[in-house]
Amino acid sequence: MSDDASRGLASLLLPIVDAPAATACGSAPVAAPPVSRRLPPWLRQNLAPGGGHAETAHLIAELNLETVCSSAKCPNRLECWSQRTATFMILGNVCTRPCGFCSVPKGKTEELEADEPERVAEAARRLGLAHVVITSVTRDDLPDGGAEHFRRTVEAVRAATGAAIEVLVPDFIGKDGALERLMESRPEVFNHNTETVPRLYRTVRGRKSVYAWTLQLLADAKRLMPAVKTKTGLMLGLGETRDELLDVFADLLDHGVDFLTLGQYLQPTLDSLPVERYVPPEEFDELGGIARRMGFRKVASGPLVRSSYHARDMADDVSARP
Ligand code: SF4
């Protein structure tokens, strides 16, 4: 269990930031002086008002649940948990992929817990969530990649809460029928993160993840359920260029993606990939504007944006693609 209400504020500090190199977005990567060990001012956060964070932490601990908020050391945890929002992570707390940006533990996976869907549903009900985001580790070791467990969790949460459900899923590479199984649960939002540009895929996501498969998965979800809103996210500051980002935006639109999130990559542990550049807020604004003009139905772009940050706002008030 990674969430622990007793950890207190010490566990809520931002991730490691002593990154050794920088590149300029909008041009080819160039050698540059080391990035400052200090976070730029736009990434320094004030503590959220109110004390609701502890209540959420206690509930998650009581029900023995995992959240990506803790496992991925999300910088927004104080804010989200104070507002009684969390992103549940199912299928265990050990991942079978070696992604260089992620702090979720890798190694020997855990047995699935048959009652996990009901425990997630109970947490969502007690938090009063109207929009529930459910994600998971990647389980290449399971024959269906965990799709059936995912489906059961979506259905349990919906039955307990009536909430809209957003699934933030792994790629299910090589798992025939897994996506179809999951989509039987009819989530309102289907989210699968692209994470980075194709040139950096192997470095950032490891050798098993494939850019073309990401695009195909997003398109297949829409094909199987045309009313679903598809969503993806990219981390900036890993060495990508502006032209590469714009090419990815175009690819995503070609594959029917509705929503886009853009956020700053932050190094979660000393062993994780370094930050290549801190992208200033004005550049996030500009890229977000470009993405909207290119055709995404909704875009959230900012240094602290994460794929599940204010997820309900993004999903609200958007009708199906005409
Ligand atoms: S942005 Fe998402 S992952 Fe981060 S704390 Fe909020 S709900 Fe959790």
Residues whose N, C-alpha, C, O or C-beta is under 5 A from the ligand:
A	BS01	SF4	V68 C69 C74 N76 R77 C80 T85 A86 T87 R306 S308 Y309
